Amino acid sequence: MSQDQVFADWKDREATAEAMIPMIGSLYRDRNIETSVYGRLIVKRSVIDVLKAHRFARQVEAQELTVKDTYPVLEALQKLDVNTAHVDIGKLAVKYSKEANGRSMEEFLAEELAPVIGTGSREGTDVVLYGFGRIGRLLARLLIERTGGGQSLRLRAIVVRKGKAANDLEKRASLLRRDSVHGSFKGTIQVDEERNLLIVNGNPIQVIFSDGPDQVDYEAYGISNALVIDNTGIWRDQEGLSLHLKSKGVARALLTAPGKGMKNIVMGVNHHDFDDEDRVLSAASCTTNAITPVLKAVNERFGVANGHVETVHAYTNDQNLIDNYHKGDRRGRAAGLNMVLTETGAAKAVSKALPAMEGKLTGNAIRVPTPNVSMAILNLNLEKETNKEELNEYLREVALHSPLQKQIDYSNSPEAVSSDFVGSRAAGVVDALATIVNGNRCVLYVWYDNEFGYSCQVIRMAQKMANVTLPAFPKAKKNG
């Protein structure tokens, strides 16, 4: 094509993406339908974001995907009586090109989406964030982003200790509004000092000051049967976390840290291990969430005899900014100036979610002077021999089409560095170009946004606990 034709083609695609935005929005608000393109959410995204999501498909599939391919999917979707679902219009467009067999797009979708046609709407679940630190504020962003028409999780309150500043509420609003790592909040935030409210994108969120998890009457604020997400890290055993259940209006509590005496859940791996009778649960750690899905996938195909996990982890708030006393070894040294050798319980914790790994892994960690995004290096001895191409192709397929597609992402960029994975929604991202294989030995490099990616896993778990997980289409293939 000539330069003029290239530019004309771009303008045409841009116009198509612009036409898709209101369709995407109305499906989400009115019918609780999330849309994505190869796992990249396109709800509440800009025209350029939508176009980039389509461009991503070129990296992982043999064919290019454009908005011209997916626009007909959205058109047909609007005509069907579909409610409450996650629909990957990119994958459906590709599947239609291969399997249409003379059917119209509407006929094809009617068959693909049959389980959610005519299902109607449902009530949302009240959510309380207990704590408002790094993870708490990211959970708030995600909950607000996914409010939709109010049929899923609704953030109703934030519980914190009363600060010493007179403008405590404004300061907390400012921390939600601006983030040095994750950028500014996409939306509006109003502060109602008189009623202790933050009104965020039209969502009234009650700010409650309390010194203990069993000291709040949530029903007084119109909150009932709530799921409390405790992100303080203070109450980590079953007895401590269960204190939340003593507060009026609380039905369940979820811990954003490894828990003792309770089930530690890694979504995608052992989320079937809990049921309605479980009132307190742990979402394990960011590292456990990053490595366990990859280990599960590799073990299912090749078998894992044993191995060592080394995590190169961004510094965290528990370390010192400058050299000072710290109860932990080495963590008292200045986090921004040193690589700090420390320990991690993630290797042992894997077996809580994946019993097949019991006694097979050792682990260690190095904290490094970056504020976010970490890497896990999996040095594994396999039970079957393989090669780099076979292992990478298998992991690519798992990342795109398996039940682990929300947990595992795949990168084949030769220029990727840690900052490129800020905002990744996957639990972990396999760096395919770094994979090393020699017979039955392999080394896998897995990036993970230890803040945002982990928060996405927590939200998935909260959805599961509240029974509001959206059924995803097209249906994923089984691993193996």
N, C-alpha and C positions, 0 to 999 in steps of 0.2 A: 504493500500500500504506500501511496505517496504521503508526505507529511500532512497535507490537508486532509487526506482520508483518515489518517490516524487520529487527528484532532477531532474530526467529525464523528468518528466512532466513539471517542471518549465522551463527547458531549451527549451522544445518544444514550450511552450507558449511564451517564450521570442523571439524565432526565428520567430514565427508567427507575433508578434507585430512589430518586425524589418521589416518584409515584408510589413506590413501595412503602415509604415511611408511614403514611397515614393508615395503610392497610395493616401493617405490623402492629401499630399502636392500638387500633380498634380491636383487633383479635386478642390482644393482651388484656386490655382494660375491660372489655365487654364479655369475653368468653374464656378468660384465663388460659389463653394459648400462648406459650413461649415459642418463639421461632429462632432458629440458629442455622448456620452454614458450616457444616463439618465441625460441629461442637462450639463454634464461635457465636455467642449470643448476638442477635441483631436487634433486640428489643431496646428501645431508648438509646439508639445509636445514631450518629450522623450519617449523611450520605457517603462521605469518604470512608467511614468505618464499615458500612455495608459493602462497599466496593472492595475494600481490603480483605474482608472476610471471604469474599469470593476468590480473591487472588490467592489466599492461603491454600485453597484446595489444589492449586497447581503444584504445590510443594509435596503433597502427599498422595496425589492420584496421578495417573498417567495422562489424563485429559484436563483441559482447561475448563473452568466453569465461569459463566458470566451471569449477570442479572437477567439477561434475555432468556436464560434457561430456567431461572427460578421464579420469575414473575408469573408465569402461567400456573405454578404451584400455588402461589398466594391467591390468585384469582379464583381458582377452583376451590381452595380451602374456604374462602368467604361464602361460597354457595352451599357448602355442606353444613349440616347441623352437628358440628364438632365442638366440644367443650372440654376444658380442663385437660390439656395435653402439652407435651413438649414435641414440637415438630421440626425436624431438621430438613429444611426445604432444599438444601444443597444435595444431601444424600438421596432424597426422594426424586429430585430432578435427574440425577445420574441413573438411578434405578429405573425410572420411567423410560429413559433413552434406550435402555437395554432390554426391558421387559414389558413394554407397552402392548405388544402383540395386537395392534389395531385398536386398542381401547383409547377412549378420550382421556384427558388428564383427570376429569371429574370421576369417571368410572374407575380409573386406576386408584385414585385417592380413596374413593368410597370403600374399596376392598382393603387397602393398606390401613386405613384408620377405622375400620369397622368397630373395634372394641370401644371407641369413644364417641361414636355417632349417637346423638340423642340422649346423652348421659346427664345433661343439666348441670347446674352449679352446686356449690356447697359452702358451708360456713368456714370462716377463717379461724385461726388459733391465736390467742393472745400470747405474746412473748415479752418477757422481762429480761433486760440485761443487768446482771448483778456485777458491777464493775464497769469502768469506762476507760480502760487503758488502751494499749496498742491494738489488741485483738478486739476488745469491746467496741472501739470506734469503727473498726473495719466491719464487724458484724452489723453495726448500725447502718453503715452505708449499704451493705448487701441486703439487709432486711427492707430498707426503704426502697431500694431499687426494684425488689421483687414483690412489692405490695400489690401491684396490679389493681384488680377490682376488689381487693380485700378478701379473696377466697383462699388465701394460703396462710402465711405467717404474718401477723401484724404486730409490729413493735409498739407496745403500749406504755412501757415505763423503763427508766434507767435508775438504778439504785447506786448511790455513791455515799461516801462519808462527806460530811460538811467540811468544806475547805475554809481556810482562814481569811481568804480575800472577800471583801464586801461584794464584789461583782463575780461571785463564784459561778453563777449560771452562764454569764457572758463568756467567761474564760473557757468553760466546757464546750460552749457552742463554737468558740473560735478554734478549739482543737479538732472539732468535727469538721469545721469549714475548711481548714488548711492542714496539709500534711506534707512534710518535707520529702518524704519518700514516694507517697502515692498520689501526690498532687491535690489540687483543690476539689472540693465536693461539687458534684454536678447537680446543682439545684439551689433551692432557697432555704434559708434558716432564719426563723423569727424567734425572738426571746420574749416570753411573757413572764416577767419577774413576779407579778402579782399572784399568778396561779402556779408558779414554778413549772412552766411548760416550755418545751422546745417544739415549735411547729415547723416540721421539716417536709418540704414538698407536699404540704397539706395534711401531713400526719401529725396530730397532737400527741406529743410524747411527754408523759409525766416524769419529772425528775424528783426522786424521793431520796431524802437523806436518812441514812440508818447506819447503826454500828454493828448490826448482826443479822444473819439470814433468817432468823426466827422472830424478828421484831417488826415485821411489816404487815399491815392489813391491806392487802391489795384490793379486796372487795370494796373498800371505802372509795376506791378510785374507779369502780366499775369494771374491774379486771377479774375474770373468773377462769378456772380450769387452765391456768397459765403454765407455760413452759418457761422455767427460769434457766437462763444460760449464765452460769457462774464463771466469769473470766478473771477473777481475782487471783486464783492459784493458792488461796489461803486454806480452804477446807477441801483437802484432797482424799480423805478416807470416807467410807460410806456413812459413818456416824456423823461426821462434820457436814457433808453435803446434804444429808437427810434433814438437817435443821431447816432447810428451805421449806420442807413439806409441812412444817408446823405453822407457817404463815398462812393466813386465810387467802384463798384464791389461787393457791399453787397446786398443780396436779403432778408435775414432774420437774426434775432438775438435771441439767447437763453440765458436765465439767469440761473446761477447755484445757486440760492437762492430764497427765497419766494419773489414774486413780487407784487406790488401794481398797480391796474388799468389794469391788464392784466390777462389772463387765467393762473392759476397754475395747471400744469399737472402732474399727477402721472401715469406713464406708467403701463398698465395693469388694470387701474381703469377708468380714464376718458380721455384716449387718443383719443377717438372718438369725443371729444368735440371741436377739432380744425380742421381747413381745410386750403386750400391754401391761403385764404384771410388773415389769421393771420400771421403778419410779425414779431411780438415780443411776446415771450412766456416765462413763468417761469417753471423750473423743480421742483419747491417747495424746501423743505429742506430734508436733509438726514433722519430725524426722521419721517417726514410726509410720505416719501416714504417707510419707514420700516413698519409703523403701518397700513397705509390705506389699502393695499392689504389684510392683515390678517383680519381687521375689515370688509371689504367687503365680504370676504368669510364666516366669522362667521355670519354676518347679513343675508346673503342669505339663510343659512340653519336654524339658530336658532333664528334670530332676536336679536338685541341689544337694550335693553330698555334705558340703560344709563351706565356710567362707568367712571373710572379715569385712566389716563395714567401717569405713573411715569417713566421718563427716567434716566438711570444711564449712563452718557455720558462721553466719554474720553475728556480730556482737549483739547482746541483748541488754535490757534495762537492769538486769541483775548484776552486771559488771560495773566496775568503777570507771568514771571518766578520767580520773588521774589516780596515781598510786595512792592507795589508802587501805585501811583494814578491811578484810573480807573474811567471812567464816570459811569460805571454800579455798582450796589450794589454787594458787596462781591467779584466780579471778580478781584479786585485789589490784593487779597491775593495770595500767592505763589501757582501756579497751581500744582507743583510737590509734595507739602507737605500737601495739604488739600483736603477734600471733600467740595465742594462749592455748597451750596443750591442756585439755581437760577430759573428763569422762562423759560418756553418754550411756543411758540405759536403754536406748532404742533397739540395739541388737538383741538384747534379752527380751524386750517388750514385744518384739515381733511375734514371738511364740504365743502370746496371749490372744492375738488375732489370727495367727496362722500356726496351729499346733505342729504342723509338719516340719517347722523350723526349730523345734525344741532342741536345745543343746548343739545346734549346728553353726551358730554365728558368734563371733567375737566383735567388739566394737570399740572405737575411740573417737575423739573429736578434737578439732582445732578451731578455736574462735579466731576470726580474722577481722581486720579493721574496715569492714564494710557494714552499713546499717541494715541491709536486707538482702535476701536471696542467698541460699546456701547450696551446697553440693554434697551428695552422698556418692562415695566411690565403693562399688560393690565388687569385691575380689572373690570370685566364686569358683569352686571345683564342682563340675557338673557330672551327672551320672551317665550322660550320653555325649559323644563328641559332636561338634558342630563347626561352623565357620562364621566369619563376621557377616557375610551376606545373608546367610540363612537366619541367624539370630536377629539381625536388624529388621529383616523383612517380616519376621514373626512379630516382633515388638511393634512395628508400624501397623500391622493388621490389628493387633490388640488395641492399639491407641485409637484406631479409627472405627472399628466395627464390633468390638467385644463388649461384654458387660462391664469391663474396666475402662471404657472409653472416657468417662468423666474423671477418672483418677490418673490415668497415664496419658501424657502428651508425648509428642515425638518431634525432634528437631534435627534437620540435616543441613543447617546453615554453617558454612565454614568460618563465618565471622562472629558467631554468637558469643556473647560474654554475659556475665551475671546480670547487669542492668537490663538486658533485653528480656529478662524473665520477671521483672517487676510487674505485678498485676496478673500473672498467670493464674488461671482458675483451676488448673490441674493440681493434684497432690504432688506429682513429680513429672519431670520432662526428661525423657531419654535423649542424650546427646549422641546421635547415631554415628557421627564421624569420629567420635572419640572411642568407640567400642573396640576392645582388643579381644581376640579369640585365638587360642592355641590348643587345638584338640578339645580336651574336656575342661580346659581352664578359660575363664573369661573375666574381663574387667568391664563393668558398666558404669558410666558416669550419668548421674541423675541430678538435674537442677531442680530446685524447688523454692518458690516464694514462701519462706517460712512464716510470713505474716498473712498475706492475702490468700495464697493457695490453701493454707491450713484453714483459714476462716471459711472458705468455700466448702471444705469438707465438713466443718461444723454445721453450716447451714443445711447441707444435704442430710446430715444426721438429724437435725432438728425437724426437717420436713418428714423424715421417716418416723420419728417419735410422735409427731402430730398427725401422722397418716395423711399428709397432703402432698406427698411426692407425685410429681406429674408423670404419667406413663409416657415413655419416649418412643417416637416413631421416626424412621423405620426401626423395627425390632432388631436388637443387637444379635450378632452371631455368638455362639459359644466359643470359648477358648479351646485351643488344642489343634 
